[in-house]
Amino acid sequence: MTPRLEMLVESCGTNPNSREGQLAIDLIRTALKSLTDQTGVGERKLMTRSLKEIRHAYRIFAGYPQTRKISIFGSARTPADHPDYAAAVSFSREMANLGWLAITGAGDGIMKAGHEGPGSSASFGLAIRLPFENTANTIITGDAKLIHFNYFFTRKLIFLSHSDAVAAFPGGLGTQDELLETLTLMQTGKAPIAPVVLVAGENSDYWQLWADFMSRGLVAAGLADADDLQLAYIAASPRDAVEHVRRFYANYHSARYVGNEYVLRVREPLRPWQLQELQKEFSFLVADGRIRQSGALPEETDHLDLPRIRFEHTKRNYAAIRRLIDRINDFQLASRAAGRPKQVSHY
């Protein structure tokens, strides 16, 4: 069967021995194996439909690879005259002014507000097909960046796989589901660490009540770690939320694993004493060796010009990774405040 699959991949213009070709062959094999797995028609239909949804969404997002994106969660029931709606419009507009694209669930309420701020040209809509709600809001309707999903799990995958930040506004079960899954995936290392801002309109105590429950109901009972709650930031205002997101990327750019090493790409290199401070403060994150600085690793293929901060990670305590990123940014912001010239990377 393998030669025939290789010929099929080659007929699509891809080298079957390349990484891309091998992955395509694995996809085809998986589909064919379902024919002998005693998989039911309904199960096979679910696999097929979910793969089609994911592939279509990735194709749409592929047109905007270098632009930062923020997912905005919140209630579909929030009326346009509510302070939360006004806060979402203000926040999404300010993020668009910084060059970011907004991703919302495409419905009304906070989702529509998240599109109203930047407009459809700077928005993605990830609509879910429901028995009682099958339309998108008037701002994103008809836009090529409106994507319809049948499954919540594929929709949430696309939300998080394309988000450089997440903003949650007051909402019900769906909003809490999206927010808590976001925090769970970051807490367990299944999603990259990114800023998560909790935003509300004026005079709202929604997020404080949420934080009280998390602290008293979960942390106090030993059901959650207080450090993990630091993955979310309760913003004092939409402007405060914007500044929190912007600060996160003051020097930090992105991160990935290369083998067992956690590699953080930064825009400007750190000084030796700053690396020593990181080692002193975050040595518990290092499984072996030290936190060090270098250029791109041989296995990496993107952003090769950026300096790297790297260490062999224990694969634990991802909330502390967030604090590590904050410290890296703090160094840079302090240097700017002191009027020091930018450092030049020699990697």
Beta strands, then each sheet from edge to edge (+ up, - down):
strand 1: 69-73
strand 2: 101-104
strand 3: 123-128
strand 4: 146-149
strand 5: 165-168
strand 6: 196-198
strand 7: 232-234
strand 8: 252-258
strand 9: 261-266
strand 10: 286-294
strand 11: 308-313
sheet 1: 4+ 3+ 2+ 1+ 5+ 6+ 7+
sheet 2: 8+ 9- 11+ 10-
end
